[in-house]
Amino acid sequence: MKKKIILIVGIVILTIIVVGYRLFLAAAEGNAEAARFVVNQGETRTQAVQALQAGGYIRSSFGFELASFLTGKTGVIAPGGYKISPSMNAFAVAAVLNAPPYMKWVTVPPGWRKEQIANTLQETLGWNDATKNDFLNAYQTLGGADYAEGVYYPDTYLLPVGETGLQIAQRFITHFNEIFAPYAKEAAAQNEKWTTAVKVASLIQREALGPSDMSLISGIIWNRLTINMPLQIDATIQYALGDQGNGYWAPLPKGSTSFKSVYNTYLHPGLPPTPICDPGLNAIVAALNPAKTNCLYYIHDNTGLIHCSATYAGQLSNIQKYLK
């Protein structure tokens, strides 16, 4: 009798799994009603299941978890975007939510250069080298040299896994254009090209230790540009050197200030040919709203506090006072 009960229970469970799988296939194929369901970063499985129920995708959390259990999928639901529909049954929804998402979250911090973004996209989205190179060279199709750097706006993105490098680059640039539109108008009102504003913002982003420094550094950069004084910004050489094994923004090796590159602002007055990174909004605002100062030099002390001077003698004094 006991064996019969075990056999019957086994048959019932197997039937549920088979029927559920078949229903999943029927619901998943050609489902025109499927919509994007998003699991946010840091969201727990419980929170995701509650959102499924609140959105009408499942009738109960119990039914979803039972379907997940019966199909052996009870782990963490990965953050990202999923295609599901209220017309799907619990097995179908469980199968989709417990599989890798078709869209993944990617966070790009301010101050990264395009290659750093491409490396992260390759790792997260599973790109091959060809797709990565398509992303890196997309600017040639999407706007030319003005879009080579500085326009891959730092933010958190939900990106489709299956899109090309060109399509993903277009997403970044479209977002930048939306964010930057009012600042482009402000730059024009100041009789400055939008590309100039982005270049200055990129320098500020790499030079500042935080938003509180940015306006002053902006003022000093503009002061130097006004008198055609070399900017002498180390970050421009770091950009020219690239990653030589210690990261893209590693401390400069000895003698780097004589490195031959059009990006070397010790050797060449004026701004570099392109931005050197992708600046955040604080740096963009600072570029267009520089502090009024007579300073031409600045240093950060060992606590991160900035000190500036109008003369080179004052700079040497500050170095002696705050860095020795």
Backbone bond lengths (Angstrom), bond angles and torsions (degrees), N, CA, C in turn:
res aa  C-N    CA-C-N  psi(-1)  N-CA   C-N-CA  omega(-1)  CA-C   N-CA-C  phi
1 M - - - 1.462 - - 1.531 111.22 -
2 K 1.313 113.98 -42.43 1.468 119.34 -179.40 1.523 110.86 -63.42
3 K 1.340 116.09 -39.38 1.460 120.13 179.69 1.516 111.02 -65.80
4 K 1.354 115.49 -37.25 1.463 119.86 179.50 1.532 110.98 -64.01
5 I 1.349 115.75 -43.00 1.472 120.92 179.77 1.532 110.15 -61.59
6 I 1.342 115.74 -44.69 1.458 120.18 179.35 1.515 110.37 -62.36
7 L 1.342 115.26 -40.94 1.462 120.09 179.60 1.519 111.04 -64.23
8 I 1.335 116.42 -43.22 1.470 120.62 -179.33 1.519 110.38 -64.46
9 V 1.345 116.32 -44.35 1.464 120.26 178.77 1.527 110.30 -60.99
10 G 1.324 116.23 -42.06 1.455 120.01 178.54 1.513 112.58 -62.05
11 I 1.339 115.70 -41.98 1.465 120.25 179.32 1.517 110.73 -64.54
12 V 1.350 116.63 -40.83 1.467 120.91 179.47 1.521 110.91 -62.27
13 I 1.331 115.21 -46.01 1.472 119.27 -179.55 1.522 110.45 -63.66
14 L 1.332 116.56 -43.98 1.458 120.36 179.35 1.525 110.94 -62.51
15 T 1.333 115.66 -39.31 1.471 119.77 178.72 1.520 111.25 -63.79
16 I 1.332 115.66 -42.28 1.469 120.29 179.08 1.522 110.27 -60.44
17 I 1.341 115.19 -43.56 1.462 119.12 -178.83 1.521 110.70 -65.11
18 V 1.328 117.02 -46.51 1.475 120.77 -178.21 1.515 110.90 -64.14
19 V 1.347 115.84 -47.82 1.466 119.78 -179.91 1.517 110.57 -62.86
20 G 1.351 115.46 -42.73 1.455 119.34 179.48 1.518 111.81 -61.75
21 Y 1.320 116.52 -41.50 1.459 119.89 179.07 1.513 111.49 -64.44
22 R 1.334 115.92 -42.09 1.468 119.12 178.70 1.531 111.26 -64.84
23 L 1.331 115.53 -39.82 1.465 119.23 177.61 1.523 110.55 -65.31
24 F 1.334 115.05 -36.47 1.464 119.14 177.37 1.523 110.77 -60.79
25 L 1.339 115.48 -45.97 1.459 118.71 179.67 1.516 111.16 -61.80
26 A 1.323 116.18 -41.77 1.463 119.95 -179.10 1.518 111.23 -65.54
27 A 1.339 115.65 -37.68 1.461 119.04 -178.25 1.512 112.07 -77.45
28 A 1.343 115.61 -30.43 1.459 118.70 -175.23 1.516 113.54 -82.14
29 E 1.330 117.32 -29.67 1.456 120.11 -176.58 1.522 111.63 -72.86
30 G 1.329 115.88 124.90 1.457 120.98 173.54 1.508 114.23 56.71
31 N 1.321 117.90 34.10 1.456 120.43 -178.15 1.521 109.50 -80.62
32 A 1.328 116.24 99.66 1.464 120.91 -175.74 1.515 111.98 -71.09
33 E 1.348 116.42 -16.17 1.462 119.51 -176.58 1.528 112.30 -88.07
34 A 1.326 116.59 -6.74 1.462 119.27 -175.67 1.521 111.02 -57.40
35 A 1.327 115.61 134.24 1.463 121.93 -179.27 1.519 108.82 -127.96
36 R 1.306 115.66 166.15 1.461 119.80 -178.63 1.524 110.41 -79.47
37 F 1.298 115.29 127.42 1.463 122.46 172.58 1.515 107.07 -114.42
38 V 1.327 116.92 128.63 1.467 121.16 -172.12 1.523 110.90 -110.77
39 V 1.310 115.17 129.51 1.460 122.48 170.16 1.522 106.82 -102.49
40 N 1.316 116.39 116.50 1.457 120.98 -174.96 1.522 112.17 -75.27
41 Q 1.310 115.42 158.64 1.458 120.70 176.89 1.527 109.57 -62.45
42 G 1.315 116.73 135.04 1.453 121.29 179.92 1.512 114.25 83.05
43 E 1.325 117.52 -2.22 1.459 121.12 -178.75 1.528 110.01 -77.48
44 T 1.323 117.04 134.28 1.457 120.79 179.99 1.526 110.28 -80.83
45 R 1.321 115.91 166.73 1.464 120.55 176.86 1.532 110.26 -60.39
46 T 1.325 116.33 -42.35 1.468 120.11 179.75 1.519 110.98 -59.94
47 Q 1.326 117.13 -43.84 1.461 121.18 179.56 1.530 111.06 -64.85
48 A 1.322 116.53 -40.02 1.458 120.00 179.24 1.524 111.11 -64.68
49 V 1.330 116.45 -42.51 1.461 120.34 179.53 1.529 110.62 -65.46
50 Q 1.321 116.74 -39.42 1.467 120.22 176.84 1.522 111.04 -61.87
51 A 1.337 116.41 -39.81 1.461 120.43 177.83 1.531 111.12 -66.06
52 L 1.326 117.33 -36.31 1.462 121.29 176.01 1.523 110.87 -59.98
53 Q 1.327 114.95 -44.90 1.468 119.41 -179.26 1.524 110.80 -68.32
54 A 1.334 116.83 -42.85 1.458 120.69 179.73 1.525 111.63 -63.24
55 G 1.333 116.91 -32.03 1.456 121.01 179.95 1.512 114.21 -83.85
56 G 1.324 116.57 -2.07 1.454 120.29 178.49 1.510 114.41 80.84
57 Y 1.329 117.54 15.80 1.462 120.48 -179.72 1.527 112.12 -83.26
58 I 1.322 116.67 -25.75 1.463 121.30 175.80 1.527 108.10 -134.69
59 R 1.319 115.86 154.33 1.468 119.47 179.66 1.515 111.96 -80.46
60 S 1.328 115.10 -35.40 1.463 118.33 -179.50 1.517 109.75 -151.29
61 S 1.306 115.49 151.55 1.461 119.90 177.41 1.523 110.15 -67.62
62 F 1.331 116.53 -31.67 1.464 120.67 179.71 1.527 110.26 -62.57
63 G 1.333 116.19 -46.31 1.461 120.01 -179.73 1.519 111.80 -62.31
64 F 1.321 116.37 -40.71 1.477 120.51 178.73 1.521 110.58 -64.30
65 E 1.342 116.15 -45.68 1.459 119.12 -177.77 1.526 111.41 -69.50
66 L 1.326 116.80 -32.34 1.460 119.56 176.26 1.531 109.77 -65.59
67 A 1.330 116.01 -45.17 1.462 120.20 177.88 1.527 110.58 -61.20
68 S 1.331 116.04 -40.38 1.462 120.09 178.09 1.519 110.93 -63.74
69 F 1.336 116.09 -42.76 1.466 121.01 -179.41 1.525 111.29 -63.93
70 L 1.324 115.52 -44.36 1.462 119.97 -177.60 1.527 112.46 -66.83
71 T 1.320 116.29 -23.88 1.467 119.70 177.70 1.530 111.62 -101.72
72 G 1.328 116.60 7.64 1.459 120.94 175.40 1.512 114.71 71.73
73 K 1.340 116.83 27.98 1.461 121.24 -177.38 1.528 109.83 -123.15
74 T 1.314 116.10 84.67 1.463 119.22 -176.81 1.522 113.08 -122.87
75 G 1.303 116.70 12.58 1.462 119.79 -177.14 1.517 112.73 -82.03
76 V 1.325 115.27 -165.37 1.460 122.44 -179.62 1.526 109.93 -65.42
77 I 1.320 116.23 137.44 1.460 120.67 173.02 1.524 107.15 -85.95
78 A 1.316 116.30 117.82 1.458 120.79 -174.81 1.524 111.07 -65.40
79 P 1.329 118.15 139.90 1.468 120.19 174.91 1.521 110.05 -61.45
80 G 1.320 116.22 144.09 1.461 120.21 178.52 1.509 111.84 147.68
81 G 1.320 115.35 -167.41 1.456 121.58 -178.62 1.522 111.38 -107.93
82 Y 1.341 116.04 138.95 1.458 123.03 -178.72 1.523 109.15 -130.10
83 K 1.327 116.61 148.20 1.455 121.35 176.22 1.525 109.10 -99.74
84 I 1.324 115.69 110.57 1.460 121.15 177.91 1.523 108.85 -139.15
85 S 1.340 115.07 169.07 1.460 120.84 -178.26 1.518 109.42 -143.28
86 P 1.338 118.27 148.46 1.471 120.97 175.72 1.526 112.22 -59.81
87 S 1.331 117.62 -20.53 1.470 120.15 -179.79 1.523 112.10 -78.55
88 M 1.329 117.53 -12.42 1.461 120.56 177.30 1.524 110.13 -72.70
89 N 1.340 116.19 148.78 1.459 119.75 174.07 1.519 109.85 -85.19
90 A 1.335 116.42 175.53 1.461 121.22 -175.13 1.525 112.11 -60.95
91 F 1.346 117.06 -37.02 1.458 120.15 179.51 1.530 110.94 -65.34
92 A 1.325 115.41 -41.18 1.463 119.50 -179.33 1.520 111.02 -65.86
93 V 1.335 116.41 -44.92 1.469 120.78 179.51 1.526 110.17 -63.76
94 A 1.339 116.01 -42.44 1.463 119.80 179.90 1.521 110.69 -62.66
95 A 1.338 116.84 -41.00 1.464 120.18 -179.61 1.522 111.16 -62.69
96 V 1.336 117.10 -40.63 1.461 120.41 -179.53 1.524 111.08 -70.85
97 L 1.329 116.81 -46.52 1.471 120.59 -175.19 1.523 112.52 -71.09
98 N 1.310 116.99 -22.02 1.458 119.20 179.83 1.523 112.64 -98.22
99 A 1.333 116.10 6.70 1.464 122.17 172.84 1.532 108.41 -103.42
100 P 1.336 118.86 166.50 1.467 119.93 178.31 1.528 111.37 -59.33
101 P 1.320 117.94 141.46 1.477 121.16 -179.63 1.523 111.37 -70.07
102 Y 1.329 115.46 154.67 1.467 119.20 177.59 1.524 111.25 -85.32
103 M 1.341 116.33 -10.76 1.462 121.70 173.15 1.525 108.03 -129.57
104 K 1.333 116.40 140.84 1.456 119.91 -178.57 1.529 111.22 -126.81
105 W 1.318 114.81 150.84 1.466 121.08 178.50 1.527 110.23 -79.54
106 V 1.318 115.46 137.30 1.467 122.10 174.99 1.527 108.04 -136.29
107 T 1.313 116.46 125.60 1.465 121.10 178.39 1.521 109.66 -108.54
108 V 1.326 115.35 127.24 1.465 122.29 179.08 1.527 107.97 -115.21
109 P 1.330 118.65 114.30 1.466 120.33 179.93 1.526 111.69 -78.93
110 P 1.321 117.75 156.07 1.469 120.34 175.53 1.526 111.09 -60.52
111 G 1.335 115.81 143.26 1.453 120.07 175.09 1.511 114.99 97.56
112 W 1.343 117.17 -4.86 1.462 118.48 175.65 1.516 110.26 -77.62
113 R 1.314 116.71 149.56 1.446 121.67 170.51 1.531 108.17 -91.87
114 K 1.313 115.40 167.91 1.467 120.64 -172.25 1.530 112.30 -59.47
115 E 1.327 117.77 -36.47 1.465 120.32 -179.07 1.526 111.60 -64.30
116 Q 1.321 116.62 -36.60 1.465 119.31 177.41 1.526 110.70 -64.47
117 I 1.318 115.59 -41.19 1.464 119.91 177.25 1.521 109.88 -62.32
118 A 1.328 116.66 -44.82 1.465 121.09 -178.63 1.528 111.00 -61.80
119 N 1.323 117.80 -39.52 1.461 121.00 178.86 1.522 111.37 -62.87
120 T 1.334 116.02 -42.07 1.462 120.31 179.00 1.527 111.31 -67.85
121 L 1.318 116.83 -40.66 1.463 120.46 177.54 1.526 110.68 -62.93
122 Q 1.312 116.63 -41.71 1.469 120.33 179.48 1.528 110.72 -60.88
123 E 1.317 116.25 -43.96 1.457 120.67 -178.80 1.523 111.72 -68.21
124 T 1.327 116.86 -43.89 1.463 121.05 -174.76 1.519 112.63 -76.74
125 L 1.322 116.70 -42.29 1.457 120.79 -174.60 1.528 113.42 -94.14
126 G 1.334 116.42 -3.17 1.450 119.91 177.69 1.512 114.48 73.51
127 W 1.322 116.37 33.64 1.463 120.58 -178.14 1.525 111.30 -70.81
128 N 1.338 114.70 151.91 1.460 119.66 165.34 1.529 107.97 -90.33
129 D 1.315 116.80 175.98 1.467 120.32 -175.97 1.532 112.09 -64.81
130 A 1.317 116.47 -32.05 1.466 119.39 -179.55 1.525 111.07 -65.79
131 T 1.315 116.70 -42.30 1.462 120.31 178.41 1.527 110.72 -65.86
132 K 1.313 115.77 -40.39 1.468 120.27 176.88 1.528 110.86 -60.46
133 N 1.318 116.70 -44.23 1.472 120.06 179.11 1.524 111.47 -65.73
134 D 1.324 116.66 -33.97 1.469 119.94 175.72 1.525 110.52 -61.18
135 F 1.326 116.14 -40.18 1.466 120.69 177.39 1.521 110.49 -64.46
136 L 1.321 116.55 -46.68 1.467 120.97 -176.76 1.527 112.13 -64.04
137 N 1.316 116.98 -31.05 1.461 120.94 -176.66 1.529 113.22 -103.02
138 A 1.321 116.36 7.03 1.469 120.34 -176.09 1.522 112.34 -62.02
139 Y 1.332 117.08 -27.96 1.464 120.18 -177.86 1.522 112.19 -58.81
140 Q 1.317 116.71 -27.40 1.461 119.84 179.98 1.525 111.54 -63.86
141 T 1.315 116.36 -27.40 1.460 122.35 177.89 1.520 111.74 -95.23
142 L 1.319 116.57 -29.83 1.470 121.52 -169.36 1.527 114.56 -99.19
143 G 1.316 119.38 13.18 1.451 119.10 177.32 1.509 114.93 148.89
144 G 1.319 117.38 -3.73 1.453 119.59 176.81 1.516 113.46 79.46
145 A 1.321 115.94 -157.59 1.467 122.79 -171.72 1.526 113.14 -58.60
146 D 1.330 117.65 -30.64 1.467 120.21 179.82 1.531 111.70 -63.41
147 Y 1.334 116.64 -18.60 1.464 121.11 -177.34 1.524 112.29 -112.70
148 A 1.324 115.57 18.85 1.465 119.51 -179.22 1.518 112.15 -71.13
149 E 1.320 117.38 -32.86 1.464 122.30 -176.79 1.519 108.34 -157.31
150 G 1.328 115.88 156.10 1.463 120.44 174.20 1.516 114.95 90.21
151 V 1.343 118.17 -7.79 1.467 121.08 -174.94 1.529 111.96 -116.59
152 Y 1.332 116.75 16.09 1.464 121.37 176.60 1.528 106.29 -102.17
153 Y 1.318 114.09 80.38 1.465 121.60 -162.43 1.530 112.27 -57.66
154 P 1.348 116.80 129.11 1.462 120.63 179.95 1.528 111.64 -70.16
155 D 1.310 115.84 121.22 1.462 121.45 -176.93 1.521 107.71 -170.73
156 T 1.323 116.30 -177.39 1.463 121.61 173.33 1.515 108.68 -102.69
157 Y 1.330 115.69 125.05 1.457 122.28 -174.77 1.526 110.51 -118.08
158 L 1.336 115.71 147.92 1.455 122.45 169.67 1.525 106.35 -108.01
159 L 1.331 116.30 107.81 1.463 120.98 -167.26 1.524 112.00 -116.67
160 P 1.331 117.32 137.31 1.466 120.95 177.06 1.529 111.34 -66.95
161 V 1.309 115.93 134.46 1.457 121.24 -179.02 1.527 111.14 -65.93
162 G 1.319 117.27 -33.88 1.450 120.38 -171.79 1.510 116.45 -89.26
163 E 1.329 118.55 2.59 1.461 119.19 -178.04 1.525 111.68 -79.91
164 T 1.321 114.92 158.32 1.460 120.97 179.38 1.526 110.73 -77.42
165 G 1.321 115.68 166.16 1.465 120.13 176.21 1.511 111.66 -60.59
166 L 1.318 116.90 -37.17 1.462 121.46 178.26 1.522 111.00 -64.41
167 Q 1.321 117.35 -42.73 1.462 121.23 -179.96 1.531 111.49 -65.36
168 I 1.322 116.78 -40.73 1.463 119.95 179.36 1.529 110.33 -67.37
169 A 1.329 117.22 -40.90 1.463 120.37 176.61 1.519 110.37 -60.19
170 Q 1.313 116.99 -40.01 1.463 120.96 178.38 1.522 110.96 -61.87
171 R 1.318 116.98 -38.12 1.472 120.40 177.03 1.534 110.76 -60.83
172 F 1.329 116.40 -45.78 1.465 120.50 179.62 1.531 110.46 -61.79
173 I 1.310 116.24 -47.39 1.463 120.29 -175.92 1.521 111.20 -67.80
174 T 1.328 117.20 -38.74 1.468 120.53 176.97 1.522 110.64 -60.95
175 H 1.327 115.89 -42.50 1.466 119.99 178.85 1.522 110.56 -64.78
176 F 1.335 116.21 -42.38 1.468 119.90 176.74 1.533 110.55 -58.86
177 N 1.314 117.20 -47.35 1.464 120.49 -178.46 1.526 111.73 -59.89
178 E 1.332 116.31 -37.77 1.467 120.10 178.38 1.525 111.16 -66.25
179 I 1.326 116.14 -45.16 1.473 120.62 -179.04 1.523 111.13 -69.00
180 F 1.333 116.15 -41.14 1.459 121.17 -170.17 1.529 113.47 -83.88
181 A 1.326 118.57 -13.85 1.475 121.53 -173.69 1.527 113.60 -49.05
182 P 1.342 120.17 -50.77 1.470 118.50 -179.70 1.523 113.50 -66.18
183 Y 1.330 117.17 -27.90 1.458 120.85 -179.41 1.533 110.73 -79.30
184 A 1.314 116.35 -29.13 1.470 119.70 173.04 1.522 109.88 -63.62
185 K 1.335 116.55 -39.79 1.468 120.50 176.83 1.526 110.60 -65.51
186 E 1.324 115.86 -39.17 1.464 120.03 178.94 1.527 110.33 -65.29
187 A 1.332 116.81 -40.79 1.460 120.19 177.58 1.526 110.64 -62.12
188 A 1.320 116.42 -42.52 1.469 120.38 178.95 1.520 110.71 -62.97
189 A 1.339 116.60 -38.22 1.464 120.47 178.66 1.522 111.41 -65.26
190 Q 1.342 116.58 -26.55 1.471 121.10 176.98 1.526 111.61 -91.28
191 N 1.324 115.81 7.75 1.463 122.33 -179.89 1.524 111.83 63.15
192 E 1.338 115.32 35.69 1.460 121.23 176.37 1.522 109.43 -119.14
193 K 1.311 117.11 144.39 1.451 121.20 174.09 1.533 109.78 -68.67
194 W 1.333 116.64 146.92 1.462 119.11 179.06 1.524 110.83 -63.27
195 T 1.326 115.83 -31.89 1.463 119.49 178.71 1.529 111.66 -66.15
196 T 1.333 116.46 -34.14 1.461 120.08 176.79 1.516 110.69 -65.02
197 A 1.328 116.18 -43.33 1.465 120.78 179.10 1.523 110.82 -60.26
198 V 1.323 117.35 -41.15 1.464 120.57 -179.06 1.528 110.82 -69.90
199 K 1.318 117.61 -38.40 1.467 120.04 176.22 1.522 110.97 -59.78
200 V 1.337 115.92 -49.16 1.468 119.77 179.83 1.530 109.87 -61.87
201 A 1.322 116.98 -42.50 1.471 120.89 179.26 1.521 111.22 -60.40
202 S 1.335 116.97 -37.45 1.465 119.73 -179.92 1.525 111.14 -66.91
203 L 1.326 116.94 -37.39 1.466 120.63 176.92 1.524 110.42 -66.11
204 I 1.316 115.86 -43.66 1.471 120.71 178.56 1.522 110.17 -60.10
205 Q 1.338 115.85 -43.71 1.469 120.49 -177.82 1.520 111.57 -58.81
206 R 1.326 117.25 -41.37 1.454 120.38 -178.10 1.532 112.66 -79.89
207 E 1.328 117.39 -27.19 1.462 120.81 -175.54 1.526 113.27 -87.68
208 A 1.310 117.50 -32.68 1.469 121.10 -175.47 1.522 110.80 -76.66
209 L 1.329 115.32 149.35 1.457 120.41 174.32 1.516 111.40 -95.06
210 G 1.310 116.10 -1.91 1.463 121.13 178.99 1.509 110.01 174.32
211 P 1.330 117.93 171.64 1.464 121.17 -178.52 1.518 114.23 -57.82
212 S 1.341 117.89 -30.46 1.462 120.38 -177.41 1.518 112.72 -66.47
213 D 1.334 117.99 -23.20 1.471 122.16 -179.94 1.523 113.04 -85.43
214 M 1.300 116.31 -19.42 1.458 119.66 -162.33 1.518 114.31 -66.04
215 S 1.300 117.58 -41.32 1.461 120.17 -177.68 1.525 111.28 -64.61
216 L 1.341 117.03 -41.21 1.465 120.69 179.07 1.527 110.86 -66.85
217 I 1.320 117.84 -45.40 1.462 120.52 178.65 1.519 110.04 -61.80
218 S 1.315 116.93 -37.97 1.462 121.03 176.26 1.523 110.50 -59.40
219 G 1.325 116.52 -46.33 1.458 120.89 179.84 1.524 111.87 -60.00
220 I 1.335 116.40 -40.16 1.463 120.55 -179.36 1.529 110.71 -69.36
221 I 1.317 116.83 -41.54 1.475 120.21 177.65 1.526 110.38 -60.59
222 W 1.317 117.10 -47.28 1.468 120.05 -179.66 1.529 110.81 -64.78
223 N 1.343 117.59 -36.95 1.469 120.36 176.99 1.525 110.81 -59.87
224 R 1.322 116.43 -44.15 1.464 119.79 179.71 1.524 111.72 -66.29
225 L 1.324 115.63 -40.56 1.465 118.77 178.66 1.529 110.83 -62.83
226 T 1.307 116.62 -37.84 1.461 121.32 -177.24 1.520 111.95 -62.76
227 I 1.331 116.53 -37.37 1.468 119.37 -178.14 1.533 111.69 -99.97
228 N 1.341 116.20 11.10 1.473 122.34 178.27 1.530 111.54 59.54
229 M 1.304 115.15 37.46 1.458 121.49 177.64 1.532 108.89 -92.13
230 P 1.330 119.40 135.31 1.469 120.17 178.34 1.534 111.59 -53.55
231 L 1.293 116.41 137.44 1.465 120.23 -177.22 1.521 111.46 -70.72
232 Q 1.325 117.67 -32.56 1.465 123.30 177.51 1.536 111.11 51.05
233 I 1.316 114.95 54.27 1.462 121.78 -179.67 1.526 109.41 -105.14
234 D 1.326 115.52 118.74 1.462 120.72 -176.40 1.524 112.48 -58.14
235 A 1.315 116.56 -35.68 1.469 119.80 -175.68 1.522 112.66 -60.72
236 T 1.331 116.90 -27.50 1.472 118.64 178.05 1.530 110.88 -68.59
237 I 1.333 116.59 -33.51 1.465 119.73 176.51 1.525 109.87 -73.47
238 Q 1.329 116.67 -38.86 1.466 120.08 175.58 1.530 110.34 -56.96
239 Y 1.322 115.42 -40.21 1.460 119.64 178.63 1.525 110.55 -64.80
240 A 1.317 116.06 -42.79 1.466 120.28 -179.37 1.521 111.69 -65.35
241 L 1.328 117.47 -38.23 1.458 121.48 -178.53 1.524 112.07 -72.23
242 G 1.327 116.90 -32.30 1.453 120.28 -176.96 1.515 111.80 70.20
243 D 1.320 115.75 -157.70 1.467 121.23 -179.78 1.524 108.97 -91.65
244 Q 1.309 115.05 111.59 1.467 120.11 179.60 1.526 111.30 -107.32
245 G 1.328 114.61 26.63 1.464 120.25 177.63 1.503 114.44 111.17
246 N 1.335 117.48 -14.28 1.469 121.22 -179.16 1.526 112.67 -115.74
247 G 1.328 116.51 13.93 1.461 119.67 -177.85 1.517 111.12 101.93
248 Y 1.319 115.04 162.67 1.460 119.91 -175.11 1.524 113.37 -71.68
249 W 1.320 118.02 -24.03 1.468 119.82 -175.09 1.529 110.74 -122.30
250 A 1.311 115.52 37.44 1.465 120.75 -180.00 1.530 110.43 -67.92
251 P 1.335 117.16 154.02 1.473 119.96 175.78 1.525 110.48 -54.27
252 L 1.326 115.41 145.16 1.462 119.80 -176.14 1.529 111.56 -70.85
253 P 1.322 116.46 135.15 1.468 119.32 173.07 1.531 110.23 -66.48
254 K 1.299 115.96 159.53 1.456 120.78 179.10 1.527 110.11 -59.77
255 G 1.326 115.74 135.93 1.456 121.30 178.30 1.514 114.52 86.73
256 S 1.338 117.16 4.23 1.465 120.27 -176.05 1.519 113.62 -67.83
257 T 1.320 117.24 -23.05 1.464 118.75 -177.78 1.527 112.45 -66.16
258 S 1.335 116.36 -13.12 1.469 119.35 176.58 1.535 111.54 -101.92
259 F 1.320 116.60 8.35 1.469 120.92 -179.93 1.534 110.14 -61.87
260 K 1.320 115.96 127.21 1.460 120.48 -174.89 1.526 110.59 -78.28
261 S 1.310 114.92 108.29 1.465 121.14 178.32 1.521 108.41 -162.53
262 V 1.316 116.29 146.28 1.470 119.95 176.65 1.527 110.44 -68.02
263 Y 1.329 116.76 -12.65 1.466 120.33 177.71 1.526 112.35 -88.08
264 N 1.329 117.22 -8.91 1.456 120.61 -177.98 1.525 109.55 -76.07
265 T 1.334 116.28 104.12 1.465 120.65 -176.89 1.520 112.62 -83.14
266 Y 1.324 117.12 5.05 1.461 120.22 167.34 1.530 109.23 -82.74
267 L 1.320 115.98 -33.50 1.460 120.72 -177.22 1.526 112.76 -93.14
268 H 1.324 116.95 -28.97 1.456 120.79 -173.71 1.531 110.56 -121.65
269 P 1.335 117.68 123.08 1.465 119.78 176.50 1.526 110.69 -69.38
270 G 1.298 115.27 161.48 1.454 119.75 178.54 1.519 112.50 86.21
271 L 1.318 115.20 -174.75 1.458 121.60 -177.32 1.526 111.41 -81.49
272 P 1.324 117.33 156.25 1.471 119.88 175.57 1.535 110.50 -67.55
273 P 1.326 117.29 166.60 1.470 120.43 -176.03 1.530 113.91 -60.90
274 T 1.326 116.73 -32.30 1.465 121.84 179.53 1.521 108.02 -138.48
275 P 1.319 117.64 168.26 1.467 118.18 168.77 1.528 109.88 -57.42
276 I 1.305 116.39 159.64 1.465 120.11 -179.49 1.525 112.00 -104.53
277 C 1.321 117.60 -5.40 1.456 121.65 177.11 1.522 107.77 -163.55
278 D 1.311 115.55 -179.03 1.461 120.42 177.45 1.529 109.01 -101.85
279 P 1.338 116.72 105.19 1.467 120.25 -173.72 1.524 112.36 -77.39
280 G 1.325 114.62 151.99 1.458 121.17 174.01 1.520 110.95 -85.14
281 L 1.316 115.06 178.55 1.461 120.33 -174.88 1.520 112.22 -64.52
282 N 1.328 118.09 -37.88 1.469 120.47 179.98 1.523 111.46 -59.52
283 A 1.336 115.98 -40.95 1.466 119.71 -179.86 1.523 111.05 -70.48
284 I 1.331 117.22 -36.41 1.466 120.84 178.15 1.528 110.05 -64.38
285 V 1.316 116.00 -44.70 1.471 120.20 178.32 1.521 110.48 -62.07
286 A 1.337 116.68 -42.60 1.471 120.53 179.86 1.521 111.54 -64.05
287 A 1.328 117.30 -38.05 1.468 120.25 -179.81 1.521 111.45 -60.63
288 L 1.318 116.13 -33.65 1.460 120.92 -178.24 1.529 112.76 -93.86
289 N 1.322 115.99 -7.75 1.471 120.58 -179.77 1.529 110.20 -134.25
290 P 1.330 117.36 65.25 1.466 120.17 -177.11 1.525 111.49 -69.38
291 A 1.319 114.44 149.91 1.461 119.53 174.69 1.528 109.24 -68.45
292 K 1.311 116.42 144.71 1.459 120.85 174.34 1.521 108.22 -81.02
293 T 1.305 116.19 113.49 1.458 121.61 -175.60 1.527 109.35 -151.33
294 N 1.332 115.45 154.73 1.462 119.16 173.72 1.529 111.00 -98.65
295 C 1.330 116.33 6.42 1.463 120.68 -177.34 1.528 111.42 -72.14
296 L 1.326 114.28 144.71 1.465 121.84 174.63 1.534 111.74 -122.32
297 Y 1.314 116.73 -8.99 1.462 122.05 -176.83 1.530 109.10 -134.13
298 Y 1.329 115.55 154.37 1.465 119.29 175.39 1.524 109.91 -156.52
299 I 1.304 115.13 154.83 1.467 122.42 171.65 1.523 107.96 -140.16
300 H 1.308 116.02 160.73 1.463 122.07 168.92 1.524 107.82 -107.26
301 D 1.315 116.59 132.85 1.462 118.51 177.66 1.528 109.69 -79.56
302 N 1.321 115.86 -176.12 1.464 120.26 -174.76 1.517 113.52 -69.32
303 T 1.306 117.76 -12.16 1.464 121.25 176.12 1.524 111.69 -97.88
304 G 1.330 116.48 -2.92 1.456 120.36 -179.69 1.514 114.14 94.71
305 L 1.335 117.86 -0.24 1.463 121.08 179.88 1.525 109.53 -77.00
306 I 1.329 117.10 138.84 1.455 121.40 -177.91 1.528 110.90 -91.53
307 H 1.329 116.35 141.83 1.458 122.70 176.61 1.529 107.32 -132.73
308 C 1.325 117.00 133.95 1.468 119.17 -177.43 1.522 110.56 -126.25
309 S 1.327 114.79 164.27 1.459 121.06 -178.35 1.525 109.32 -148.50
310 A 1.322 116.00 150.55 1.463 121.04 177.93 1.520 112.00 -85.02
311 T 1.335 116.40 -14.51 1.469 119.81 -176.41 1.524 110.42 -129.26
312 Y 1.336 115.05 159.04 1.461 119.64 177.72 1.530 110.59 -67.76
313 A 1.326 115.25 -34.17 1.469 119.10 176.49 1.525 109.89 -61.54
314 G 1.319 116.01 -40.61 1.457 120.25 177.27 1.525 111.47 -65.08
315 Q 1.316 116.85 -37.13 1.462 121.35 176.54 1.527 110.67 -62.18
316 L 1.332 116.35 -45.74 1.467 119.75 178.58 1.523 110.91 -61.90
317 S 1.320 115.98 -38.45 1.466 120.12 177.91 1.521 111.22 -64.04
318 N 1.331 116.46 -41.74 1.462 120.29 179.03 1.527 111.32 -65.54
319 I 1.329 116.11 -38.76 1.464 119.88 177.59 1.518 110.21 -62.02
320 Q 1.330 115.64 -44.44 1.476 120.58 179.46 1.522 111.09 -63.70
321 K 1.318 115.17 -38.66 1.468 120.60 -175.15 1.517 112.80 -77.32
322 Y 1.319 116.82 -39.47 1.477 119.43 -168.62 1.532 114.68 -110.36
323 L 1.359 116.77 -14.02 1.460 118.10 -176.02 1.516 113.25 -121.52
324 K 1.313 117.71 -3.03 1.465 120.00 179.91 1.529 111.02 -99.21
